[in-house]
């Protein structure tokens, strides 16, 4: 199965998880578990905007950084730039915050509320270099568009 086919099969399942409850932590936890089970990345999780920093939310994988300042690292930069960042080699990313030395590549997808404010980010790390591409970007952005209305109310 190609990566695109894998995402196309996964998105309807994800929609079902999101529609099941509107409890923010529960939905985020199950979305992490579903992504991790389906794709087997090194780390999958959410950071949520709290003031001028991102705070660790539900995740799957080894322990992680508790807080990330606005504009710092890949997560803080994706928040600041309001766009998905695909990083083929985290060592080459200026200001990368290394929560784990085993992480080699990363994708971070901002999550917007109905007013267009970033409320959090989906952060995914891989032990492999250049693990993520435009297919991941497209489908993970679509997944976060499904997720946002269920967990980030106006």
C-alpha positions in Angstrom: 0.0 0.0 0.0 1.4 3.4 -0.9 1.6 6.2 1.7 -1.3 8.0 -0.1 -3.4 4.9 0.0 -2.6 4.4 3.7 -3.7 8.0 4.5 -6.9 7.6 2.4 -7.8 4.5 4.3 -6.9 6.1 7.6 -8.8 9.4 7.3 -12.4 7.9 7.6 -11.3 6.0 10.7 -9.9 9.2 12.1 -13.2 11.1 11.4 -15.0 8.4 13.4 -12.7 8.9 16.4 -13.2 12.6 16.3 -17.0 12.4 16.0 -17.3 10.0 19.0 -16.7 12.6 21.8 -16.0 16.2 22.2 -13.7 15.8 25.2 -10.5 17.6 24.1 -8.0 15.4 25.9 -9.8 12.2 25.0 -9.9 13.1 21.3 -6.3 14.2 21.2 -5.1 11.1 23.0 -7.0 8.7 20.7 -5.9 10.6 17.6 -2.2 10.2 18.7 -2.8 6.5 19.4 -4.4 6.0 16.0 -1.7 7.8 14.1 1.1 6.0 16.0 -0.6 2.6 15.5 -1.1 3.2 11.8 2.2 4.8 10.9 4.6 3.7 13.6 6.6 6.9 13.9 9.1 7.5 16.7 7.0 10.2 18.4 3.5 11.6 17.8 1.9 14.2 19.9 0.2 17.5 20.5 1.5 20.7 21.9 -1.2 23.2 23.0 -1.0 27.0 23.0 -0.9 28.4 26.5 -0.1 32.1 26.5 3.3 32.6 24.8 4.3 28.9 24.8 3.3 25.5 23.7 2.6 23.0 26.5 2.9 19.3 26.1 -0.5 17.6 25.4 -1.4 13.9 24.7 1.4 12.0 23.0 2.7 8.5 22.1 6.4 7.8 22.4 9.2 8.5 24.8 9.2 11.4 27.2 9.1 14.9 25.7 9.8 18.6 26.4 7.2 20.2 28.6 7.2 23.6 27.1 8.3 25.2 23.8 8.5 29.0 23.5 6.8 30.9 20.6 9.2 30.9 17.6 11.6 28.3 19.0 12.4 24.9 17.6 10.4 23.3 14.8 7.1 23.4 16.9 7.4 27.1 18.0 8.5 28.1 14.4 5.5 26.3 12.8 3.3 28.2 15.3 5.0 31.5 14.6 4.9 31.0 10.8 1.4 29.6 10.8 2.4 26.9 8.4 3.4 23.2 8.4 7.1 22.6 8.6 8.6 19.5 7.1 12.2 19.1 8.3 14.2 16.3 6.6 17.1 16.6 9.0 16.5 18.2 12.4 20.2 18.7 13.0 20.2 21.2 10.1 17.2 23.2 11.5 18.4 26.4 13.2 17.5 26.4 16.9 16.1 22.8 16.9 15.1 21.7 20.4 16.3 18.1 20.9 13.9 16.4 23.2 15.5 13.1 22.0 18.8 12.6 20.3 17.1 9.7 18.3 14.8 12.1 16.4 16.2 12.7 12.9 13.3 14.2 10.9 10.1 16.0 11.9 6.8 17.4 10.6 4.8 19.9 12.6 1.3 20.9 11.6 -0.4 23.9 13.2 -4.1 23.5 14.3 -6.3 26.5 13.7 -9.6 27.4 15.4 -12.6 28.8 13.5 -11.2 32.3 13.9 -7.9 31.3 12.3 -5.9 31.4 15.6 -3.3 28.6 16.1 -4.5 26.6 19.1 -1.8 23.9 19.0 0.4 21.8 16.8 0.6 18.2 15.8 4.3 17.2 16.1 5.6 14.0 14.6 9.2 12.8 14.8 11.0 9.9 13.0 14.2 8.1 13.7 14.8 8.2 9.9 16.1 11.1 7.9 13.7 12.6 5.3 10.8 10.5 6.5 8.1 13.2 5.8 7.1 14.7 2.4 4.3 16.6 0.7 2.0 13.6 1.0 2.3 13.7 4.7 1.9 17.4 4.8 -1.3 17.3 2.7 -3.0 14.5 4.6 -1.9 15.6 8.1 -3.2 19.1 7.4 -6.5 17.6 6.2 -6.6 15.5 9.4 -6.1 18.5 11.6 -8.9 20.4 9.7 -11.2 17.5 10.7 -9.9 17.6 14.3 -10.0 21.4 15.0 -13.7 22.0 15.3 -14.2 19.1 17.7 -11.5 20.1 20.2 -11.0 23.9 19.7 -14.3 25.6 20.2 -14.8 29.3 19.5 
